[in-house]
């Protein structure tokens, strides 16, 4: 049965989608069957994997409202060995349409349950908001939330609101909801601020912050424009090594041995 993690942060621009696609890419490299579920109407995860979101006719919207089975909408990237349930702008209307549906907050959970046995990992990429779509993502996170946090002061302010939302969901809808881990992103070793933010987040989330920290990187910022994760665009870059390290850390914590034959050459600068 798949491990299901939801990537969430209501603040935009913190590296949430970048983390989702690169976690997925390296999990695949290390021998895992991965499905990335894009529930963001902006469809950034879809675009970052080289899919034209304006050409998506069957995706998470159609699945959530019950028009089609997810099996008919999932795309497989042969090069990256990763599956994607794509999003499109049509998903923007789902917030309204879901309101009138039975078990509206569990539609994504039901969707995933029908296909979870096919994968080792299912990663859900949420919108940068705390609406009904994100609520679906929170409740679907059977194995916990992965929260990317940018190493900037303003990122700390949004964590309080997110923590309150998590507590409300735990209290009323999903008591088992947990934080799997916090990923520090866009770390700039030249500034004291980045180190201070990491220290503060570790204080707020003791024993929840991953040891692997993602550095600020031009190559990492460029990769989405080519429809590629950093593992394919610049595999020898510092950010590629950081995401590779993060996935190895995650696998180790999950008690999974990576497939050594699939580990890419990590030499280089």
Sine and cosine of phi, psi and omega as CSV:
sin_phi,cos_phi,sin_psi,cos_psi,sin_omega,cos_omega
0.00,0.00,0.65,-0.76,-0.10,-1.00
-0.93,0.38,0.54,-0.84,0.25,-0.97
-0.99,0.11,0.77,-0.64,-0.09,-1.00
-0.90,-0.44,0.90,-0.43,0.03,-1.00
-0.87,-0.49,0.68,-0.73,0.07,-1.00
-0.95,-0.31,0.78,-0.63,0.06,-1.00
-1.00,-0.09,0.83,-0.55,-0.16,-0.99
-0.58,-0.82,0.61,-0.79,0.21,-0.98
-0.14,-0.99,0.85,-0.52,-0.08,-1.00
-0.95,0.32,-0.21,0.98,0.06,-1.00
-1.00,0.04,0.77,-0.63,0.02,-1.00
-0.98,0.20,0.31,-0.95,0.10,-0.99
0.96,0.27,0.40,0.92,-0.04,-1.00
-0.97,-0.22,0.02,1.00,-0.01,-1.00
1.00,-0.04,0.36,0.93,-0.03,-1.00
-0.91,0.42,-0.80,0.60,-0.01,-1.00
-0.93,0.38,-0.64,0.77,0.06,-1.00
-0.84,0.54,-0.67,0.74,0.02,-1.00
-0.93,0.38,-0.64,0.77,0.00,-1.00
-0.87,0.50,-0.76,0.65,-0.08,-1.00
-0.95,0.31,-0.54,0.84,-0.01,-1.00
-0.98,0.18,-0.52,0.85,0.18,-0.98
-0.87,0.49,-0.74,0.68,0.00,-1.00
-0.87,0.48,-0.68,0.73,-0.04,-1.00
-0.90,0.44,-0.70,0.71,-0.02,-1.00
-0.97,0.24,-0.52,0.86,0.13,-0.99
-0.87,0.50,-0.64,0.77,0.04,-1.00
-0.92,0.40,-0.65,0.76,0.03,-1.00
-0.87,0.50,-0.59,0.80,-0.03,-1.00
-1.00,-0.04,0.44,0.90,0.23,-0.97
1.00,0.00,0.22,0.98,-0.03,-1.00
-0.98,-0.18,0.57,-0.82,0.12,-0.99
-1.00,0.08,0.88,-0.48,-0.19,-0.98
-0.85,-0.53,0.68,-0.74,0.17,-0.99
-0.85,-0.52,0.80,-0.60,0.11,-0.99
-0.98,-0.22,0.83,-0.56,-0.01,-1.00
-0.95,-0.31,0.90,-0.44,-0.04,-1.00
-0.99,-0.12,0.94,-0.33,0.04,-1.00
-0.92,-0.38,0.39,0.92,0.05,-1.00
-0.99,-0.15,0.85,-0.52,0.03,-1.00
-0.84,0.54,-0.39,0.92,0.06,-1.00
-0.95,0.32,-0.30,0.95,0.10,-0.99
0.84,0.54,0.57,0.82,-0.03,-1.00
-0.92,0.38,-0.63,0.78,0.03,-1.00
-0.89,0.45,-0.61,0.79,0.05,-1.00
-0.89,0.46,-0.75,0.66,0.00,-1.00
-0.91,0.42,-0.61,0.79,-0.04,-1.00
-0.92,0.40,-0.30,0.95,0.07,-1.00
-0.98,-0.21,0.33,0.94,0.15,-0.99
0.99,0.12,0.26,0.97,0.00,-1.00
-0.98,-0.19,0.77,-0.64,0.07,-1.00
-0.96,0.29,0.95,-0.31,-0.09,-1.00
-0.89,0.45,-0.36,0.93,0.01,-1.00
-0.98,0.18,-0.19,0.98,0.03,-1.00
-0.98,-0.20,-0.01,1.00,-0.02,-1.00
-0.97,0.24,0.90,-0.43,0.01,-1.00
-0.98,-0.20,-0.41,0.91,0.00,-1.00
-0.75,-0.67,0.90,-0.43,-0.05,-1.00
-0.40,-0.92,-0.45,-0.89,-0.09,-1.00
-0.90,0.44,-0.55,0.84,0.02,-1.00
-0.87,0.50,-0.80,0.60,-0.03,-1.00
-0.88,0.48,-0.55,0.83,0.02,-1.00
-0.95,0.31,-0.69,0.73,-0.06,-1.00
-0.91,0.41,-0.58,0.82,-0.02,-1.00
-1.00,0.01,0.05,1.00,0.13,-0.99
0.99,0.10,0.28,0.96,-0.01,-1.00
-0.97,0.24,-0.57,0.82,-0.07,-1.00
-0.62,-0.78,0.26,-0.97,0.11,-0.99
-0.99,0.13,0.58,-0.81,0.02,-1.00
-0.87,0.49,-0.45,0.89,-0.01,-1.00
-0.86,0.51,-0.52,0.86,-0.04,-1.00
-0.99,0.13,-0.19,0.98,-0.08,-1.00
-0.95,-0.32,-0.28,0.96,-0.06,-1.00
-0.94,0.34,0.73,-0.68,0.03,-1.00
-0.96,-0.29,0.55,-0.83,0.02,-1.00
-0.87,-0.50,0.81,-0.58,0.05,-1.00
-1.00,-0.02,0.95,-0.30,-0.10,-1.00
-0.90,0.44,-0.61,0.79,-0.02,-1.00
-0.93,0.38,-0.71,0.70,-0.08,-1.00
-1.00,0.00,-0.21,0.98,-0.02,-1.00
0.86,0.51,0.66,0.75,-0.01,-1.00
-0.74,-0.67,0.63,-0.77,0.03,-1.00
-0.99,-0.14,0.48,-0.88,-0.05,-1.00
-0.66,-0.75,0.77,-0.64,0.24,-0.97
-0.99,-0.13,0.97,-0.22,-0.21,-0.98
-0.97,0.22,0.30,-0.95,0.08,-1.00
-0.92,-0.39,0.15,-0.99,0.09,-1.00
-0.40,-0.92,0.11,-0.99,-0.01,-1.00
-0.90,0.43,-0.33,0.94,0.03,-1.00
-0.87,0.50,-0.41,0.91,-0.04,-1.00
-0.92,0.40,-0.33,0.94,0.00,-1.00
-0.87,0.50,-0.52,0.86,0.00,-1.00
-0.99,0.16,-0.18,0.98,-0.06,-1.00
-0.92,0.39,-0.52,0.85,0.01,-1.00
-0.82,0.57,-0.64,0.77,-0.01,-1.00
-0.98,0.19,-0.71,0.71,-0.06,-1.00
-0.92,0.40,-0.56,0.83,-0.03,-1.00
-0.93,0.38,-0.43,0.90,-0.05,-1.00
-0.83,0.56,-0.60,0.80,-0.06,-1.00
-1.00,0.00,0.05,1.00,-0.05,-1.00
-0.99,-0.12,0.48,-0.88,0.02,-1.00
-0.92,0.40,0.65,-0.76,-0.01,-1.00
0.76,0.65,0.77,0.64,-0.12,-0.99
-0.86,0.51,-0.53,0.85,-0.05,-1.00
-0.99,0.14,-0.10,1.00,-0.04,-1.00
-0.89,-0.46,0.26,0.97,-0.03,-1.00
-0.89,0.45,-0.66,0.75,0.00,-1.00
-0.93,0.37,-0.64,0.77,0.05,-1.00
-0.85,0.53,-0.71,0.70,0.01,-1.00
-0.91,0.43,-0.65,0.76,0.03,-1.00
-0.86,0.51,-0.75,0.66,-0.05,-1.00
-0.92,0.39,-0.60,0.80,-0.01,-1.00
-0.85,0.52,-0.49,0.87,-0.05,-1.00
-0.97,0.24,-0.22,0.97,-0.07,-1.00
-0.75,-0.66,0.01,1.00,-0.17,-0.99
-0.90,0.43,-0.44,0.90,-0.04,-1.00
-0.94,0.33,-0.17,0.99,-0.03,-1.00
-1.00,0.05,-0.16,0.99,-0.17,-0.99
-0.77,-0.64,0.38,-0.93,0.14,-0.99
-1.00,0.02,-0.61,0.80,0.00,-1.00
-0.71,-0.70,0.69,-0.72,0.15,-0.99
-0.84,-0.54,0.85,-0.53,-0.02,-1.00
-0.93,-0.37,0.80,-0.60,-0.01,-1.00
-0.96,-0.29,0.84,-0.54,0.02,-1.00
-0.98,-0.18,0.92,-0.40,-0.09,-1.00
-1.00,0.02,0.30,-0.95,0.15,-0.99
-0.94,0.34,0.36,-0.93,0.08,-1.00
-0.99,0.15,0.88,0.47,-0.02,-1.00
-0.37,-0.93,0.07,-1.00,-0.01,-1.00
-0.85,-0.52,0.69,0.73,0.00,-1.00
-1.00,0.02,-0.30,-0.95,-0.08,-1.00
-0.92,0.39,-0.55,0.83,0.04,-1.00
-0.91,0.42,-0.71,0.70,0.04,-1.00
-0.91,0.42,-0.61,0.79,0.08,-1.00
-0.85,0.53,-0.67,0.75,0.09,-1.00
-0.86,0.50,-0.65,0.76,0.01,-1.00
-0.91,0.42,-0.63,0.77,0.01,-1.00
-0.90,0.43,-0.70,0.72,-0.05,-1.00
-0.95,0.30,-0.43,0.90,0.02,-1.00
-0.98,0.21,-0.21,0.98,-0.13,-0.99
-0.98,0.20,0.96,0.29,-0.07,-1.00
-0.86,0.52,-0.58,0.82,-0.05,-1.00
-0.97,-0.25,0.11,0.99,0.14,-0.99
0.88,-0.47,0.13,-0.99,-0.02,-1.00
-0.98,-0.19,0.65,-0.76,0.18,-0.98
-0.94,-0.34,0.86,-0.51,-0.12,-0.99
-0.92,-0.40,0.96,-0.28,0.11,-0.99
-0.97,0.24,0.71,-0.70,0.00,-1.00
-0.77,-0.64,0.84,-0.54,0.04,-1.00
-0.95,0.32,0.62,-0.79,-0.01,-1.00
-0.98,0.18,0.89,0.46,0.04,-1.00
-0.69,-0.72,0.45,-0.89,-0.08,-1.00
-0.86,0.50,-0.69,0.73,-0.07,-1.00
-0.90,0.43,-0.39,0.92,0.02,-1.00
-0.91,0.42,-0.50,0.86,0.00,-1.00
-0.91,0.41,-0.57,0.82,-0.04,-1.00
-0.90,0.43,-0.59,0.81,-0.03,-1.00
-0.97,0.25,-0.34,0.94,-0.04,-1.00
-0.91,0.41,-0.54,0.84,0.01,-1.00
-0.89,0.46,-0.70,0.72,0.01,-1.00
-0.91,0.42,-0.66,0.75,0.01,-1.00
-0.90,0.44,-0.67,0.74,0.02,-1.00
-0.88,0.47,-0.64,0.77,0.05,-1.00
-0.89,0.46,-0.66,0.75,0.02,-1.00
-0.89,0.45,-0.69,0.73,0.03,-1.00
-0.86,0.52,-0.67,0.74,0.00,-1.00
-0.91,0.42,-0.61,0.79,0.03,-1.00
-0.91,0.42,-0.66,0.76,0.03,-1.00
-0.91,0.41,-0.65,0.76,0.04,-1.00
-0.88,0.47,-0.63,0.78,-0.08,-1.00
-0.96,0.27,-0.55,0.84,-0.16,-0.99
-0.91,-0.42,-0.42,0.91,-0.15,-0.99
-0.78,-0.62,-0.61,0.79,-0.15,-0.99
-0.55,-0.84,0.99,0.15,-0.06,-1.00
-0.86,0.50,-0.41,0.91,-0.06,-1.00
-0.99,0.14,-0.04,1.00,-0.04,-1.00
-0.88,0.47,0.77,-0.64,0.00,-1.00
-0.74,-0.67,0.30,-0.95,0.16,-0.99
-1.00,-0.05,0.91,-0.42,-0.01,-1.00
-0.96,0.29,-0.64,0.76,0.01,-1.00
0.03,-1.00,0.36,-0.93,0.04,-1.00
-0.93,-0.37,0.76,-0.65,0.01,-1.00
-0.96,-0.29,0.87,-0.50,0.04,-1.00
-0.99,0.10,0.82,-0.57,-0.09,-1.00
-0.86,-0.51,0.29,-0.96,0.07,-1.00
0.83,0.56,0.65,0.76,0.01,-1.00
-0.96,0.27,0.77,-0.64,0.02,-1.00
-0.91,-0.42,0.96,-0.29,-0.07,-1.00
-0.92,0.40,-0.22,0.97,-0.02,-1.00
-0.99,0.17,-0.24,0.97,-0.08,-1.00
-0.92,-0.40,0.60,-0.80,0.08,-1.00
-0.94,0.33,-0.49,0.87,-0.04,-1.00
-0.85,0.53,-0.69,0.72,-0.02,-1.00
-0.85,0.52,-0.71,0.70,0.01,-1.00
-0.91,0.42,-0.61,0.79,0.02,-1.00
-0.91,0.42,-0.65,0.76,0.00,-1.00
-0.91,0.42,-0.68,0.73,0.04,-1.00
-0.85,0.52,-0.71,0.70,0.00,-1.00
-0.88,0.48,-0.66,0.75,-0.01,-1.00
-0.93,0.38,-0.66,0.75,0.01,-1.00
-0.91,0.41,-0.61,0.79,0.07,-1.00
-0.90,0.44,-0.54,0.84,0.04,-1.00
-0.94,0.34,-0.66,0.75,-0.03,-1.00
-0.96,0.29,-0.60,0.80,-0.02,-1.00
-0.86,-0.51,0.95,0.32,-0.04,-1.00
-0.88,0.48,0.71,-0.71,0.02,-1.00
0.90,0.44,0.30,0.95,0.00,-1.00
-0.90,-0.44,-0.15,0.99,-0.07,-1.00
-1.00,-0.01,0.82,-0.57,0.03,-1.00
-0.89,0.46,0.58,-0.81,0.03,-1.00
-0.94,0.34,-0.47,0.88,0.01,-1.00
-0.98,0.19,0.85,-0.53,-0.04,-1.00
-0.93,-0.38,0.71,-0.71,-0.06,-1.00
-1.00,0.00,0.87,-0.50,-0.03,-1.00
-0.98,0.20,0.39,-0.92,0.16,-0.99
-0.92,0.40,0.70,-0.71,-0.15,-0.99
-0.46,-0.89,0.76,-0.65,0.07,-1.00
-0.91,0.41,-0.67,0.75,-0.02,-1.00
-0.90,0.44,-0.60,0.80,0.04,-1.00
-0.91,0.42,-0.60,0.80,0.03,-1.00
-0.95,0.32,-0.51,0.86,-0.02,-1.00
-0.97,0.24,-0.55,0.84,-0.17,-0.99
-0.80,0.60,-0.69,0.73,-0.02,-1.00
-0.86,0.51,-0.52,0.86,-0.01,-1.00
-0.92,0.38,-0.29,0.96,0.06,-1.00
-0.98,-0.19,0.07,1.00,0.00,-1.00
0.92,0.39,0.54,0.84,-0.09,-1.00
-0.73,-0.69,0.54,-0.84,0.22,-0.98
-0.96,0.27,0.23,-0.97,-0.04,-1.00
-0.90,0.43,-0.44,0.90,0.01,-1.00
-0.88,0.47,-0.48,0.88,0.00,-1.00
-0.98,-0.17,-0.48,0.88,-0.07,-1.00
-0.99,0.12,-0.70,0.71,-0.02,-1.00
-0.55,-0.83,0.95,0.32,-0.13,-0.99
-0.90,0.43,-0.31,0.95,0.00,-1.00
-0.99,-0.15,0.10,0.99,-0.04,-1.00
-0.98,0.21,0.28,-0.96,0.00,-1.00
-0.90,0.44,-0.59,0.81,0.00,-1.00
-0.94,0.34,-0.56,0.83,0.07,-1.00
-0.90,0.44,-0.70,0.72,0.02,-1.00
-0.90,0.44,-0.57,0.82,0.00,-1.00
-0.92,0.39,-0.70,0.72,0.01,-1.00
-0.94,0.35,-0.57,0.82,0.09,-1.00
-0.88,0.48,-0.69,0.72,0.03,-1.00
-0.90,0.45,-0.64,0.76,0.02,-1.00
-0.88,0.48,-0.70,0.72,-0.01,-1.00
-0.92,0.39,-0.64,0.77,0.06,-1.00
-0.89,0.46,-0.61,0.79,0.06,-1.00
-0.90,0.44,-0.69,0.72,0.02,-1.00
-0.89,0.45,-0.72,0.69,0.00,-1.00
-0.88,0.47,-0.67,0.74,0.02,-1.00
-0.88,0.48,-0.70,0.71,0.01,-1.00
-0.91,0.42,-0.52,0.85,0.02,-1.00
-0.99,0.11,-0.03,1.00,0.03,-1.00
0.96,0.27,0.51,0.86,-0.03,-1.00
-0.92,-0.40,0.75,-0.66,0.05,-1.00
-1.00,0.07,0.85,-0.52,0.03,-1.00
-0.91,0.42,0.47,-0.88,0.06,-1.00
-0.98,0.21,0.96,-0.29,-0.14,-0.99
-0.87,0.49,-0.55,0.84,-0.03,-1.00
-0.92,0.39,-0.29,0.96,-0.03,-1.00
-0.99,-0.12,-0.03,1.00,-0.02,-1.00
-0.96,0.28,0.83,-0.56,-0.02,-1.00
-0.96,0.29,0.28,-0.96,0.10,-1.00
-0.92,0.40,0.87,-0.49,-0.07,-1.00
-0.98,-0.19,0.16,0.99,0.02,-1.00
-0.94,0.35,0.45,-0.89,0.07,-1.00
0.83,-0.56,0.07,-1.00,-0.05,-1.00
-0.97,-0.25,0.00,0.00,0.00,0.00
